[in-house]
Amino acid sequence: MVRGEQEIPGAEGWGYGPPRYRTVEQVRAAAEALAATPSAALTRDVSPTDLAKARICPAMRAASLVRTAAVGGVA
């Protein structure tokens, strides 16, 4: 969902391949699917510690989660 499907014509690579985009219809479909997905389903198999270690959460929140998990608490 994150990477676009169509390459931007004439655009040079940005260090991770050529920039890509999604059409308005593709973005709309993805937004509708995401909106219909319960938030609990997005993190069902991932712990707060996993998110912090992967640096997915904002740094301040991630640090808090790691400290809380380290002392056996609940975030």
Secondary structure, 3 states (H helix, E strand, C coil): CCCCCEECCCCCCCCCCCCEECCHHHHHHHHHHHHCCCHHHHCCCCCHHHHHHCCCCCHHHHHHHHHHHHCCCCC
